[in-house]
Each structure stands twice: as C-alpha cells, then as structure tokens.
C-alpha cells in the first residue's frame, strides 16, 4: 500500500522539527469559532447559521456524539485501504465535499479554490447550483478530477435542462438533486442582518451565464441587474414539484442521479421506485427545518430500507474523522462534509480546504485502525453503542 492518510500526522510532526506548526487547528471543531472572529457577521451567519433557534444543527451533533465506537483489539491493521466504490466511481476514501453555494462571501478564490483542493486530494467536489462561479470555470480549475453537480431544481424547465446539459458538457458525472429547499427556511441569523447574498447578485453565476435564463430577460443582465435578480428569485425553487417530476431528470441526465435531503425510509423507497441511484440522508445541516429529526438518527432506518438497492450517502453534522466512522457504521457508503471545509476556505483559501480534507481523512484512517478496521467495509452497527439519553 505505501501511503496512508494517517501519514499526515508524521508530516506535521516532522515539520515541527524546523519550528513549523499547522496554520489552522487540527481539531476541526475549532474552525467555526476562528471564522466567527475573522470574518464579517453577514458571511459568517450565512454559513454557520441554521433554521430557527439552531435546534436541528445541535441535534445533528448530539446524534453523532451519542453514538460511541467500541474498539476491537489485535486485528491486523498494518496495511489499510480507505478506498470505496460509490456510484460506479472509485474514490480514495469515503468522503466528498458537499455542495455549498456563494463561496465568494468567504474567500475571493471561492469555488475554484475548494474544487482545486478536492482535486489535489482526489476527493469528489460537489458544485452548488448557487455557486458564485460558473460551472465551466470550476470544471476548468479541476482538470479531469471527479466532480458532481448539485441541482436546485428551478421552476423553468428550460433552465433546468440547460443546467444539466452544461454540467454534462463540463464533465460533471453525478447529479445531486436537493429536495429539501422548495422554500427558504426561517433563518434568524440571516434575517437579523437582513443578509441574503442572492439579492446582491452573489451566488447567481450559473443562472446569469445561462442562455435559457437570459432568454427570459427583457435586457441583458449587466443592463438591468435588479431585473435579473428578481427573475432568479422567481424561479430558484419550486414548491409544486412531486415524485412524478423525477422522470424529467432521467430523460435529461444519463449518469447517476442522487436525491439529497431524504430522512424518511418511505421517501427512500419512493426514490428507488423512481429509478434513482442513491439518496443523501441529510437535513441540510440543520438549515431547513427547525425541530427536524437529526440526520444520524434517520440514517439507520433509510439504510435498512434501501441499502440493498440504492447508494446511501450521509451529511449534516460531520466535523471529525470519528463522525465519518460512525456514519459508515450506521449504513452510509460515504459522507459529505460541508461547513468545516467552508471555514477552511474562509481562513486560508485552497490550502485551508486541503488542510480540512487531510485532517479529516488522517483522523478517519487512525480512528478506523485503532478501532480494529483496515478498511471501511468491515465496520457496521455492531461497532457502536448508544449512550443512554
């Protein structure tokens, strides 16, 4: 095997011999506080904030914390291999970067910096529809690295079709369709600052550069930016969509289609019946429904319902390597990480994102090994216990 992800810790200690210490903390749970200190309240609130009083975001963390790993001894973990196959793709580890929009509010290098970091580490990058950089530019920044496209399914079917065609042409291989945002939730941190980047034309790059979107405007975007923003707001999401509409995606996308935001096993079964390839068990990091079930509590039931038919992925609340171990044990094939890499971007650009990826995967590698596992495939529900509530 040679290289292990855990080798990152040797690199850090060796660099210490010449007096160098990491620029960012290696305990990734500290990044949020640092970001709060260094960035403006609008951008920080937009990324760190959640629906309502934050109860769902807290529940996500509590559901992962409540589950504890039971390490096993004297198992040969000398050679380890974290690679997994996900949706027909060979990945070096069970991790992808979750779609997060408007990254230019965190760092001027925005999505291309995060995408380059993912590419450098071999981890898939999921680009948000609401990115502040057009998808073609992000694709160019990644070379031939693995990239997936997240669709906020707009009201206008021509814009949806155009997005899918553009994503395909730009080499995005997997379509991730977010279902949990037919409306924007009540988010007090944003409301208290009256801060919504889209109204300033930030996070609209894919739309403003789209021919089908432009066809709906009386004047070019640069001549009447306000009209373009209002056109965007009017079509961004569609609360009228229902299960039969999924046929449209199948007709217009020939790669894997994954539905993001599934929390109920019956919805996962409907996804399977609709011919989807996977689901992401997610509550949007606690950003959409205040008082929602924690994602990690929903995961085992979804995995049990469709794990034999669909690829089950997980996000919402992942902050550490051991969180990833727990998600795998609960039935996820791989996890997506969101806020931590965005904080890394805000604090230190592309290298900040790479730091986050390498810390997560080093800790995952070590946690698996120290728990008695040489690959993700041997971990399961029996490796966890649940703290009494």
Secondary structure, DSSP 8 states (H G I E B T S, - for coil): ----TTHHHHHHHHHHTTT---SS-SSGGGHHHHHHHHS-HHHHHHHH--STTSHHHHHHHHHHHHEEE----S---SS----EEETTEEESSSEEE-----GGGT-TTHHHHHHHHHHHHT-EEEE-TT-SS-HHHHHHHHTT--EEEEE---S-HHHHHHHHHHHHHTT--EEEEE-S-SS----HHHHHHT--GGGGT-S-HHHHT-HHHHTT-SS-TTT-HHHHHHHHHHHS--TT--GGGHHHHHHH--S-EEEEEE-SHHHHHHHHHTT--EEEE--GGGTS-TT---HHHHHHHHHHHHTTTSEEEE-SS--SHHHHHHHHHTT-SEEEE-HHHHHHHHHHHHHHHHHHHHHHHHHHHHHHHHTT-SSGGG--GGGEEE---
